Amino acid sequence: MATPLSIAIVGAGMGGLATAAALRRVGIDVTVYEQATQFARIGAGIQIGCNAMQVLRGLGLEARLRAQSFYPRSWNNRDWRTGEVKFDMIFGESAEQKFGAPYLLAHRGDLHAALASAVPDECVKLNHKLIGLEESGEGVQLAFANGAAVTADAVIGADGIHSLVRDILFGASPVSFTGRIAYRTTYPATLLGGAKIDDCTKWWGEDRHIVIYYVKPDRSEIYLVTSQPEPEFRIESWSAKGDVVELRKAFVGFHRQVEQVLAACPDVHKWAIVDRHSLERWTDRNVTLLGDACHPMTPYMAQGAAMAIEDAAVLSRCLDGVDRDGVAKAFRRFEATRKARTERIQSTSRANTWLSGKTDTDWVYGYNAWTVPLAA
């Protein structure tokens, strides 16, 4: 019997875990190496588009996510002051029938935990910060800050926008600060004191916006995230705290619903929104990148994690039945299959006009990574 292909995945975020789960489905021996010492349930929401749910269904996670997430009527887009509806993207049962999967709103930690549940604990190595990577005739050698060294047939860099795997392959380059920042938080809906909010609304201002939605099926927890100009702020940390008073000042005059949500908000995180252009190449022999490591997304379409999750499914299809000698070709096929789509999502998101008026959404939500034709 042939020895299973062994693949090391660097990074245990959404993309890394989804890829591990997808590769295990096709019989590949996978180990995920993560620099963090433990997983943390960071206070953030996430929109799980119908396209991402197609993949998550294939990984056996649909029932769990339906039980933990909010099933919105729509993603409504409204004027910041008057509340006038600019475009109401209807989801619920009609979108589920059209696109073949539900649109869910979740706590980011719940989605991450669901993906982690699809990968056995022994396949995930925490406290493994990559410091070196080298390809040779013996395979790909990885070196870690804790002194560990491993060799795998292939490596997948799922290590985010500051990917060391990318820097080793193609050279380091700085990220581009957009001059905009985001505040975000989740908090108990009871703090609203009975005030009602829409299922999911993006309130469009003149140079800023705020998105507010529920992340639990019983409407017990809400999430908010903003985008506004602040060119001097350069902190990217997901754990950096923001000033709630400053946040409220930034949205003075917005619709009453926004003011109520911000008045009840107990604390927030704040980070700088960065961007990076897609790489010309994602792969080098038996090493490839996926997700934010090669096509990072601004947050304005809520498709960043979805693109990494789609990557996982397509990559597993390209590697199905492949031996070590065929990995490089499979990785090139993966890139060729995914590049046009991710670049289109990148540019559309960067423009920050998605759903601001009547929008064709079929090309985004109707994509099924399990069935899309693979490149020749």
N, C-alpha and C positions, 0 to 999 in steps of 0.2 A: 504494500500500500504506500502511495506517495506521501512524503512528509508534508503536513499543512504549511502553507505560506505563513511566515511570522512577520507581523507588522507592528512597529512601535508608533504610537500616536503621542505627539507632544502637545499637552493641553487637555484638561478635562472640563472644558466649558460645554456649551450646547453642541457645538460642532464636533468636538472630540468624542463626547459620549455617544452622540447619534451615530457617528462613524463606527465606533467600536461595536455598538449593537447591530448595525447593518452588516458589518463585515463578519461578525460571528454567525449571522444567519446563513452565510454562504461558506461556512466551514474554515474561515481563516483564523489563525491563532493571533490574538490581539492583546497587547499590553498598553495601557494608557499611563503616561508619566505627567504628573501635575506638580507644579512648584509649591502650591499652597499646602499647609500642614493639615487643614481641614476645610470642608465645604461650609460656607456661611450663607444664611438665608437673608440676602441683602434686600432692603426695602424698595423693591421696584416691581412695576407691573410689566406685562408683555402681551402683545397681541399675537395670537396664534392663528395665522391666516389659513384659509381652506387648503392652500397649496402645501403648507407645512403639516397640516393635519393628515393629508394623504400619506405622508411619510410616517408620521407617528402612529397612524393606524397600522401600517405595515410592520411596525416594531412592537405591536401589541399594547399600545399605551392609550388607546382612545377612551376606553371605559373609565380608566383612572382619571384622565384629564377632564372628561365631561363631568365627573363627580366633584372635582375640585375647582372648576373654573366657571366663569360667568358666561351665559349664552345671550349675547346682546341682540336686541331688535335691529340695531343699525349702528353704523359709524356716521354720526351726524356732524355736519360742518356748518357753523353758524357765525354770523358777524359778531365781533367782540363787544359791541355796544348795544345794538338793537336786538340781537338774537335772531335776526332774519336768517332763514335757512339758505345756505349757498348750494349745498348738495347733500342729500341724505342717501348714503350707501346702505341699502337694505341688506341685512344678513338674516339670521334666523332660519326658519325652515325653507323659505323660498331659495335662499342662496345655497343652502345645503343640498337641495335637489339639483340646482343648476350646476354647482361646482363639484358635487360628489362628496363633500366633507363639510363639517361645521366650521364656523368662525368662532373662536373662543377668546376670552380675556382672562388672563391668569396672573397669579403672583409668579415672578421670575423664579423664585426659590422652589415653587411647586413643580414647574416644568423641569427645572434642573434635577430635582429629586426623582421625578418620574423617569427621566433619561438615565439617571444613575441606577435606578432599580432594574433597568434592562441590561446592565453590565455586571457580572459577578464581582464581588469585592476584591477577589484575588487578582483580577485583571487591572485594577487601578492602583498605582503606586503614588502615594502622596509624598510630599517633601522631596521631590525630585526636580530640582531646578537645572535645566539644561545649560551646559557651559561649552560643549564642543560636539561637533558632528563631522564624520569623515567617511566617505565611501571608498571601498576597496574591493578586491576580488573576493574577500571573505564575507562581504555584506556591508551594512552600514553600522558604524560604531558610534554610540552615543556616550558622552561623558557628563556626569552630573556633579553639582556642587557638594553633595554629601559623600563623594568618593566613589559612588557606584559607576560601573561601566557595563554596557550591554551591547550586544550585536543582534541586529535583525535583518531580515531579507529586504525590508523596505521601511521607510519612515514617512509619516504624514504629519506635517506641521499644522496643527490646529491651535496655535498659540497666540492668536489675536493680532490686533493692529500693531503691537510692538514685537512681532514675531522674531525670535532669535534664529529660528530655522530659515526664515526668509533672508535675514541679514547675512547668515553664513553662505547661503546659496548665491545671492545676487548683490551683496554689498549693502551696507547700512545707508539709510536715507531718512531725513527727518520727516515727521508728520507735519501736516499743514494745519495750523490753528485757524479756525474759520472766523474768529472774532466774535463768536457767539457762545453763550453759556446755557446750561440747563439746570433747573432745580427739579428735584423729584422726591417723592416720598409715598409711602402707603400709610394709612391710619384707619382706626375703627370708624365705621360710618355712624356709630352712636354719637360721636363728637359733633355731628351736624345738628343734633338736637331736634330731629324730626324733619329737617329741611330735605326736600327731594331734589335729586339731580337726574339728568338724562342717563341712559344706559352707557353711552360713550359719545363724547362730543369734543371736537376740536374747535376752539374759539379763536378765530382768525383776527388778529390785530393788524395794525399798519406795519409794524416792524418786529412784531413778536406774536407768539401764540401760546396757548395752554391747552393740553389734552387732559380730560378727566374721565375716568371710567371705574366701574366696579371690577373687582378681581375675584370675588367669591360668589358662588351660586345663590346664596341667601342674602346678597347685597350687604354683607356685614363689614366689608373692607373696601376702601376706595383708593385710587391711585391718581396722582397728578404728575405731569411732566411739562416743562416749559421750554421755550427757546427764545432768547432775547439777546440783543447786542451788549457785549462787555469786552472789548478788545484787549484790555490789559490783563484779564484773568487767564492764567495758564496752567491751572491745576487740573489734572485729569482723573485723580483718584476717585474711585467709586465710594470711598468712605469719608471723603472730606465733607464737613458740615457747612451749610449755608445759613444765612440770617433770615428768619421768617419775616421779620419786620421789613427788610429790604425787598423780599419777594412780594409782600403785599403792596409796597409802594410802587413796584414795577407794573402792577396790574390795576392800579386805581382807575376807576371809570369803566372797567369791564362790566359786563352783564352781572346782575345781582347774583345769579347762580355761581359765577366764578368768585365773587367777593365772599359769598357764604362759605364756599369750600376753603378759601385761603384764610378766612377768619377763624375757622375751626382747626386749621392745620397746626399741629404741635411742634414739629421740627422738620427740617429738610436737609437733603444732601445737595451738593452743587458741584458741577464739573464742567470743564471746557469741552466744547464740541470740536473734535478734530476730524480731518479728512485726509485721504491719501488716494492717489490715482491707482487704478488697476495696473498690475504688473504686466509687462509684455509677455513674460513666461511665468508659469506657476511651477514647472517641474524641471528636475535635473536628474537624469538617469532614474535611480530608484528612490528618489525623494520628491514629494509633492507637497503643495500647500493647499489649504481650503479655508473657507469662511473669511473672517476679517484679516487673516494673514495675507491673503492675496487680493481680496475685493471688499475692503471695509466699506460700510454704509453709514451715511448720515442717518439719523433716526426718523426722518420725515415721512417714510412710507411704512414704518413698523415691519420692515422686511429683513433686517440684518440677520437675526437668528434663523429666520426662515430660509435664507439663502444657504447658510451653513448646513442646515438640516436637509435641504434639497441636495446639496453637494454629497452628503453622506450616502443617500440612496443611489445616486448616479455612480458614485465611485465604487460602491459595492457591486453594482451591475458590471462595471468595467473590469473588476478584478475577479469576478466569479469564474472559477475553473482555471485561473492563470497560475503558472509556476513562476519561480524567481526570475527566469530568463525573459518572461513576458511582461514583467511589471512595468518597465519603462514605457513600453508601447501602450499598456493599459492606462498609465498616468497621462500620457499625451492624449489619449482618446477621451479621458475624463475632462481634461482642459478644453479640448475642442468642442465637446458637447455643451459645456457650461459657460464658456466665456462670453458669448454674445448676450445671453440672458442676464448674467450678473452685471455686465457693463451697462445694459439698458436700465436695469434697476438702479444702479449707482447714479447714472446721470439724471434719471427721473427724480430720485430722492433728493439729490443735491439741489435741484431747482426749487424744491419745497412749494410745489403747486398741486400736489397729489390730492384729489378730491375737493379742491377749492371751487370747483364748478363741475358741470356735467363731465363725467370721466368714464372712459372705456376701461373697465377693470378685469375683463375676461382674461387678458393675456397674463395677468399676475395670478389671480386666484384659481384659474382653470388649469394651471400647469400641474401635471402629475409626474413626479420624478421617477416613479416606478415604471412608467410606460412611455415616456418621451423617447423618441428615436435616439439612439446613440450615434455619435459621429462615425464615419467609415473608418 
